[in-house]
Amino acid sequence: MTKRAIIDKKNQKTIASKRIKQLFKLAEKNALSNKLNLSDRYVDLARKISMRYLVPIPKESKRCFCKHCYQYMLPNVTCRVRIHGGKLVFYCNKCKKFSRMPLRNK
């Protein structure tokens, strides 16, 4: 691979990560203004960019969508949040599945 190709690939990855962050900001904004279809579309686009350019989705953004149906998760609107057994449990209202995240002890 030439030096120019390596630089172009790095630029593509930085642009892709910026776009992913921007799409998640737009998804949150639209979910709060009750445009859930649009926020789900932004999550879908961010996932596709992530897979195409092999850029990981940021950790704080990974927790914002359902891993099963890829719906943007907004507490009390599109998901339920409970604490059970030292874990946060997110129940998706669309696909009725749940995901768990451990709580840290500080």
C-alpha positions as CSV (number, residue, x, y, z in Angstrom):
1,M,0.0,0.0,0.0
2,T,1.4,3.4,-0.9
3,K,1.9,6.2,1.5
4,R,-0.9,8.2,-0.1
5,A,-3.4,5.3,0.3
6,I,-2.5,4.9,4.0
7,I,-3.1,8.7,4.6
8,D,-6.4,8.5,2.6
9,K,-7.6,5.5,4.7
10,K,-6.8,7.4,8.0
11,N,-8.7,10.4,6.7
12,Q,-11.7,8.2,5.8
13,K,-11.7,6.7,9.3
14,T,-11.6,10.1,11.0
15,I,-14.4,11.4,8.8
16,A,-16.4,8.3,9.5
17,S,-16.0,8.6,13.3
18,K,-17.1,12.3,13.2
19,R,-20.1,11.4,11.1
20,I,-21.1,8.6,13.5
21,K,-20.9,11.0,16.5
22,Q,-23.0,13.6,14.6
23,L,-25.6,11.0,13.6
24,F,-26.1,9.9,17.2
25,K,-26.5,13.6,18.3
26,L,-29.1,14.0,15.6
27,A,-30.8,10.8,16.7
28,E,-31.0,12.0,20.3
29,K,-32.3,15.4,19.2
30,N,-35.1,13.8,17.1
31,A,-36.0,11.2,19.7
32,L,-36.5,14.0,22.2
33,S,-38.7,15.9,19.8
34,N,-40.8,12.7,19.3
35,K,-39.6,11.8,15.7
36,L,-38.7,8.2,16.5
37,N,-38.6,7.0,12.9
38,L,-36.0,9.5,12.0
39,S,-33.9,8.8,15.0
40,D,-34.0,5.0,14.2
41,R,-32.9,5.9,10.6
42,Y,-29.9,7.9,12.0
43,V,-28.9,4.9,14.2
44,D,-29.1,2.6,11.1
45,L,-26.9,5.0,9.0
46,A,-24.3,5.3,11.8
47,R,-24.1,1.5,12.1
48,K,-23.7,1.2,8.3
49,I,-20.9,3.7,8.3
50,S,-19.2,1.9,11.2
51,M,-19.3,-1.4,9.4
52,R,-18.2,0.0,6.1
53,Y,-15.1,1.8,7.4
54,L,-14.4,-0.5,10.3
55,V,-14.7,2.2,12.9
56,P,-16.1,1.3,16.3
57,I,-19.2,3.0,17.6
58,P,-18.2,5.0,20.7
59,K,-19.0,3.4,24.0
60,E,-21.5,6.0,25.1
61,S,-23.4,5.7,21.8
62,K,-23.5,1.9,21.9
63,R,-25.8,2.1,24.9
64,C,-28.3,4.3,23.1
65,F,-29.8,1.7,20.8
66,C,-31.2,-1.8,21.0
67,K,-28.8,-4.5,19.9
68,H,-31.6,-6.6,18.5
69,C,-33.8,-4.3,16.5
70,Y,-31.5,-1.2,16.4
71,Q,-34.1,1.2,17.7
72,Y,-32.9,4.3,19.5
73,M,-33.6,3.8,23.2
74,L,-35.1,6.7,25.0
75,P,-36.1,5.8,28.6
76,N,-39.8,5.8,29.4
77,V,-40.6,6.3,25.7
78,T,-39.0,3.4,23.8
79,C,-37.5,1.4,26.6
80,R,-37.9,0.5,30.3
81,V,-34.9,0.8,32.6
82,R,-34.7,-1.3,35.8
83,I,-32.0,-2.3,38.2
84,H,-31.9,-6.0,39.0
85,G,-29.2,-8.0,40.7
86,G,-26.5,-5.3,40.4
87,K,-27.2,-4.7,36.7
88,L,-29.0,-2.2,34.6
89,V,-31.7,-3.9,32.5
90,F,-33.0,-2.2,29.4
91,Y,-36.2,-3.6,28.0
92,C,-37.0,-2.6,24.4
93,N,-40.7,-1.8,23.8
94,K,-40.4,-2.6,20.1
95,C,-38.9,-6.1,20.1
96,K,-39.5,-7.0,23.7
97,K,-35.9,-8.1,24.3
98,F,-33.6,-6.9,27.0
99,S,-29.9,-6.1,27.4
100,R,-28.0,-5.9,30.7
101,M,-25.1,-3.7,31.8
102,P,-23.2,-4.2,35.0
103,L,-23.2,-1.4,37.6
104,R,-19.8,-0.4,38.9
105,N,-19.0,-0.4,42.6
106,K,-16.9,2.6,43.4
